[in-house]
Amino acid sequence: MIKDLFEKSVLIFGCGNILWGDDGFGPAVIQRLKEHYRLPDNVLAMDVGTSIRDILFDLVLSDKKPEKIFIIDAVEYPDREPGEVFEIPVEGIPDKKTSDFSLHQFPTVNMLQELKEHSRIDIKIIVAQVEAIPDEVQPGLSPVMTSAIDTACLRLMAALSGQGPG
Protein backbone atom coordinates (compact mmCIF):
# COMPACT_ATOMS: atom_id res chain seq x y z
CA MET A 1 0.00 0.00 0.00
CA ILE A 2 2.89 2.41 0.70
CA LYS A 3 4.08 1.91 -2.89
CA ASP A 4 0.62 3.06 -4.04
CA LEU A 5 1.22 6.32 -2.19
CA PHE A 6 3.67 7.27 -4.94
CA GLU A 7 1.83 5.59 -7.81
CA LYS A 8 -1.76 6.84 -7.49
CA SER A 9 -2.74 10.27 -8.83
CA VAL A 10 -5.40 10.90 -6.16
CA LEU A 11 -4.87 10.32 -2.45
CA ILE A 12 -7.57 10.40 0.22
CA PHE A 13 -6.33 10.53 3.81
CA GLY A 14 -8.67 9.93 6.73
CA CYS A 15 -7.20 11.64 9.81
CA GLY A 16 -8.14 11.24 13.43
CA ASN A 17 -7.88 9.16 16.54
CA ILE A 18 -10.59 6.50 16.76
CA LEU A 19 -10.11 6.33 20.54
CA TRP A 20 -11.39 9.91 21.04
CA GLY A 21 -15.03 9.80 19.96
CA ASP A 22 -15.85 12.14 17.08
CA ASP A 23 -12.16 12.66 16.32
CA GLY A 24 -12.32 9.26 14.59
CA PHE A 25 -14.42 10.69 11.74
CA GLY A 26 -11.68 10.58 9.08
CA PRO A 27 -10.86 6.89 9.60
CA ALA A 28 -14.60 6.07 9.62
CA VAL A 29 -15.03 7.76 6.23
CA ILE A 30 -12.14 5.75 4.77
CA GLN A 31 -13.63 2.52 6.12
CA ARG A 32 -17.03 3.33 4.58
CA LEU A 33 -15.44 4.25 1.24
CA LYS A 34 -13.58 0.94 1.11
CA GLU A 35 -16.57 -1.16 2.16
CA HIS A 36 -19.41 0.48 0.21
CA TYR A 37 -18.01 2.47 -2.72
CA ARG A 38 -16.05 1.61 -5.83
CA LEU A 39 -13.10 3.96 -6.08
CA PRO A 40 -11.44 4.60 -9.44
CA ASP A 41 -8.18 2.73 -10.06
CA ASN A 42 -6.13 5.94 -9.76
CA VAL A 43 -7.35 6.61 -6.18
CA LEU A 44 -5.81 5.46 -2.91
CA ALA A 45 -7.85 5.87 0.28
CA MET A 46 -5.87 5.48 3.52
CA ASP A 47 -6.75 5.64 7.19
CA VAL A 48 -3.68 7.54 8.40
CA GLY A 49 -4.92 7.95 11.97
CA THR A 50 -2.66 10.53 13.57
CA SER A 51 0.28 9.88 11.22
CA ILE A 52 -0.45 12.24 8.34
CA ARG A 53 2.60 14.37 9.12
CA ASP A 54 4.93 11.46 8.32
CA ILE A 55 3.18 10.72 5.03
CA LEU A 56 3.16 14.37 3.98
CA PHE A 57 6.86 14.63 4.83
CA ASP A 58 7.51 11.70 2.44
CA LEU A 59 5.43 13.39 -0.25
CA VAL A 60 7.27 16.71 0.16
CA LEU A 61 10.58 14.89 -0.38
CA SER A 62 9.36 12.64 -3.20
CA ASP A 63 9.99 13.44 -6.84
CA LYS A 64 6.71 11.76 -7.72
CA LYS A 65 3.65 13.65 -6.50
CA PRO A 66 -0.09 13.03 -6.80
CA GLU A 67 -2.38 15.37 -8.73
CA LYS A 68 -4.88 15.71 -5.90
CA ILE A 69 -5.00 15.12 -2.15
CA PHE A 70 -8.16 14.96 -0.06
CA ILE A 71 -7.80 15.17 3.71
CA ILE A 72 -10.80 14.09 5.76
CA ASP A 73 -10.90 15.16 9.40
CA ALA A 74 -13.06 16.30 12.30
CA VAL A 75 -12.94 19.89 13.58
CA GLU A 76 -14.38 22.10 16.30
CA TYR A 77 -15.62 25.41 14.89
CA PRO A 78 -17.82 27.53 17.17
CA ASP A 79 -20.15 28.62 14.36
CA ARG A 80 -20.92 25.22 12.78
CA GLU A 81 -23.59 22.62 13.50
CA PRO A 82 -22.55 19.15 14.74
CA GLY A 83 -22.31 16.76 11.80
CA GLU A 84 -22.02 19.56 9.23
CA VAL A 85 -19.62 18.59 6.42
CA PHE A 86 -17.73 21.41 4.74
CA GLU A 87 -14.42 22.29 3.10
CA ILE A 88 -11.75 24.45 4.66
CA PRO A 89 -8.62 25.95 3.10
CA VAL A 90 -5.20 24.69 4.18
CA GLU A 91 -4.80 27.91 6.13
CA GLY A 92 -8.13 27.24 7.88
CA ILE A 93 -7.02 24.29 9.99
CA PRO A 94 -8.07 25.26 13.53
CA ASP A 95 -5.36 25.91 16.12
CA LYS A 96 -6.66 22.99 18.20
CA LYS A 97 -5.93 20.64 15.29
CA THR A 98 -2.45 21.95 14.53
CA SER A 99 -1.06 19.72 17.29
CA ASP A 100 -2.26 16.76 15.21
CA PHE A 101 -0.32 18.30 12.36
CA SER A 102 3.22 18.69 13.69
CA LEU A 103 6.60 17.18 13.00
CA HIS A 104 9.39 18.50 15.26
CA GLN A 105 8.53 22.20 14.94
CA PHE A 106 7.83 21.71 11.23
CA PRO A 107 4.05 21.78 11.19
CA THR A 108 2.12 19.71 8.73
CA VAL A 109 0.18 22.85 7.88
CA ASN A 110 3.45 24.21 6.51
CA MET A 111 4.02 20.99 4.57
CA LEU A 112 0.54 21.24 3.10
CA GLN A 113 1.16 24.86 2.13
CA GLU A 114 4.51 23.90 0.60
CA LEU A 115 2.92 21.09 -1.40
CA LYS A 116 0.16 23.45 -2.53
CA GLU A 117 2.46 26.35 -3.44
CA HIS A 118 5.45 24.49 -4.90
CA SER A 119 3.71 21.76 -6.83
CA ARG A 120 0.56 21.47 -8.85
CA ILE A 121 -1.20 19.33 -6.26
CA ASP A 122 -4.82 20.26 -5.67
CA ILE A 123 -5.37 19.92 -1.91
CA LYS A 124 -8.89 19.71 -0.50
CA ILE A 125 -9.62 19.46 3.21
CA ILE A 126 -13.09 18.12 3.93
CA VAL A 127 -14.12 18.25 7.56
CA ALA A 128 -17.09 17.55 9.78
CA GLN A 129 -18.05 19.55 12.85
CA VAL A 130 -17.80 17.38 15.95
CA GLU A 131 -20.55 17.12 18.51
CA ALA A 132 -17.98 16.58 21.25
CA ILE A 133 -14.52 15.23 21.89
CA PRO A 134 -14.41 13.29 25.18
CA ASP A 135 -11.95 14.09 27.96
CA GLU A 136 -10.93 10.45 28.22
CA VAL A 137 -10.66 7.50 25.87
CA GLN A 138 -14.07 6.75 24.42
CA PRO A 139 -14.14 5.01 21.04
CA GLY A 140 -17.06 5.55 18.69
CA LEU A 141 -18.66 8.44 16.87
CA SER A 142 -21.72 10.32 18.05
CA PRO A 143 -24.91 9.58 16.06
CA VAL A 144 -24.71 12.93 14.25
CA MET A 145 -21.12 12.24 13.13
CA THR A 146 -22.05 8.71 12.08
CA SER A 147 -24.72 10.26 9.84
CA ALA A 148 -22.11 12.63 8.37
CA ILE A 149 -19.98 9.73 7.08
CA ASP A 150 -22.14 9.13 4.02
CA THR A 151 -22.39 12.87 3.34
CA ALA A 152 -18.59 13.03 3.21
CA CYS A 153 -18.39 9.88 1.06
CA LEU A 154 -20.93 11.22 -1.44
CA ARG A 155 -19.10 14.54 -1.59
CA LEU A 156 -15.83 12.72 -2.28
CA MET A 157 -17.35 10.50 -4.94
CA ALA A 158 -18.88 13.55 -6.68
CA ALA A 159 -15.50 15.31 -6.60
CA LEU A 160 -13.75 12.23 -7.99
CA SER A 161 -16.21 12.10 -10.87
CA GLY A 162 -15.76 15.82 -11.50
CA GLN A 163 -19.39 16.57 -10.68
CA GLY A 164 -19.10 18.26 -7.34
CA PRO A 165 -17.02 20.40 -5.06
CA GLY A 166 -14.15 18.90 -3.08
Phi, psi and omega per residue, in radians:
M1 nan -0.612 3.136
I2 -1.101 -0.655 3.087
K3 -1.018 -0.699 3.135
D4 -1.065 -0.455 3.126
L5 -0.992 -0.569 -3.105
F6 -1.818 0.012 -3.121
E7 -1.903 -0.482 -3.083
K8 -1.490 2.556 -3.121
S9 -1.527 -0.275 3.118
V10 -2.272 2.227 3.128
L11 -2.067 2.352 3.059
I12 -2.095 2.095 -3.130
F13 -1.960 2.133 3.039
G14 -1.661 2.004 -3.076
C15 -1.804 2.594 3.026
G16 2.429 2.871 -3.123
N17 -1.877 1.964 -3.080
I18 -1.157 -0.218 3.123
L19 -1.458 -0.148 -3.051
W20 -2.046 0.986 3.012
G21 0.949 -2.166 -3.044
D22 -1.113 -0.271 3.094
D23 -1.130 -0.305 3.127
G24 -1.418 0.231 -3.095
F25 -1.031 -0.849 -3.105
G26 -0.990 -0.893 3.084
P27 -1.043 -0.619 3.128
A28 -1.151 -0.640 3.093
V29 -1.132 -0.770 3.128
I30 -1.073 -0.762 3.122
Q31 -1.046 -0.792 3.139
R32 -1.117 -0.739 3.105
L33 -0.997 -0.814 -3.086
K34 -1.198 -0.580 -3.071
E35 -1.529 -0.467 -2.978
H36 -2.229 -0.023 -3.106
Y37 -2.259 2.650 3.068
R38 -1.775 1.921 3.141
L39 -1.493 2.518 3.066
P40 -1.019 2.730 -3.086
D41 -1.084 -0.424 -3.097
N42 -1.522 0.119 -3.042
V43 -1.955 2.353 3.014
L44 -2.051 2.173 3.068
A45 -1.930 2.154 -3.084
M46 -2.261 2.342 2.924
D47 -1.427 1.904 -3.121
V48 -1.766 0.042 3.107
G49 0.915 -2.107 3.120
T50 -1.885 0.376 -3.055
S51 -1.880 0.337 -3.088
I52 -1.082 -0.572 -3.107
R53 -1.016 -0.711 -3.130
D54 -1.150 -0.730 -3.134
I55 -1.169 -0.775 3.121
L56 -1.120 -0.623 3.089
F57 -1.063 -0.759 3.086
D58 -1.083 -0.706 3.137
L59 -1.178 -0.671 3.105
V60 -1.049 -0.709 -3.077
L61 -1.430 -0.317 -3.061
S62 -1.320 2.509 3.027
D63 -1.293 -0.514 -3.104
K64 -1.695 2.135 -3.071
K65 -2.163 2.627 3.070
P66 -1.297 2.913 3.058
E67 -1.439 -0.584 -3.047
K68 -2.525 2.494 3.053
I69 -2.237 2.274 2.983
F70 -1.924 2.293 3.053
I71 -2.024 2.201 -3.118
I72 -1.956 2.223 -3.053
D73 -2.682 2.993 3.059
A74 -1.869 2.525 -3.137
V75 -2.399 2.868 3.024
E76 -2.093 1.794 3.058
Y77 -1.969 2.347 -3.081
P78 -1.186 -0.379 -3.045
D79 -1.845 0.306 -3.121
R80 -2.031 2.709 3.124
E81 -1.528 2.457 3.091
P82 -0.947 2.325 -3.138
G83 1.516 -0.103 3.129
E84 -1.214 2.264 3.130
V85 -1.821 2.243 -3.116
F86 -2.688 2.953 3.139
E87 -1.822 2.484 3.046
I88 -2.170 2.681 3.048
P89 -1.322 2.827 3.107
V90 -0.911 -0.709 -3.116
E91 -1.245 -0.202 -3.062
G92 -1.597 0.094 3.123
I93 -1.113 2.145 -3.082
P94 -1.067 2.606 3.134
D95 -0.941 -0.652 -3.141
K96 -1.053 -0.562 -3.102
K97 -1.482 -0.303 -3.068
T98 -1.106 -0.380 3.063
S99 -1.208 -0.473 3.037
D100 -1.223 -0.416 -3.015
F101 -1.940 1.068 3.124
S102 -2.404 2.591 3.105
L103 -2.485 1.650 3.115
H104 0.793 1.133 3.120
Q105 1.112 0.150 3.081
F106 -2.050 1.484 -2.997
P107 -1.063 2.523 3.089
T108 -1.038 -0.558 3.091
V109 -0.993 -0.723 3.092
N110 -1.137 -0.679 3.104
M111 -1.120 -0.732 3.102
L112 -1.083 -0.760 3.121
Q113 -1.116 -0.700 3.113
E114 -1.110 -0.794 3.098
L115 -1.044 -0.717 -3.115
K116 -1.192 -0.763 -3.045
E117 -1.422 -0.573 -3.014
H118 -1.892 0.224 3.049
S119 -2.534 -3.141 3.127
R120 -1.774 0.391 -3.119
I121 -1.277 2.254 3.040
D122 -1.540 2.015 -3.090
I123 -1.910 2.149 3.105
K124 -2.078 2.306 3.079
I125 -2.000 1.960 -3.132
I126 -1.871 2.194 -3.042
V127 -2.239 2.849 3.015
A128 -2.238 2.433 3.112
Q129 -1.286 2.152 3.133
V130 -1.237 2.709 2.946
E131 -1.450 -0.772 3.108
A132 -2.913 2.610 2.980
I133 -1.936 2.164 -3.085
P134 -1.193 2.794 3.107
D135 -1.447 -0.238 3.109
E136 -2.426 2.930 -3.101
V137 -0.937 2.201 3.129
Q138 -2.753 1.553 -3.131
P139 -1.098 2.659 3.044
G140 1.864 2.430 3.130
L141 -1.454 2.679 3.004
S142 -1.198 2.782 3.131
P143 -0.981 -0.676 -3.114
V144 -1.176 -0.614 3.097
M145 -1.309 -0.595 3.053
T146 -1.060 -0.717 3.097
S147 -1.139 -0.512 -3.109
A148 -1.308 -0.280 -3.119
I149 -1.012 -0.885 -3.118
D150 -1.159 -0.581 3.073
T151 -1.044 -0.801 3.123
A152 -1.130 -0.736 3.130
C153 -1.087 -0.787 3.132
L154 -1.120 -0.668 3.103
R155 -1.120 -0.755 3.089
L156 -1.095 -0.806 -3.122
M157 -1.094 -0.685 3.087
A158 -1.110 -0.738 3.130
A159 -1.149 -0.678 3.124
L160 -1.147 -0.547 3.121
S161 -1.530 -0.045 3.136
G162 1.390 0.259 -3.068
Q163 -1.943 0.213 -3.132
G164 -2.781 2.971 3.101
P165 -1.246 2.814 3.100
G166 -0.908 nan nan
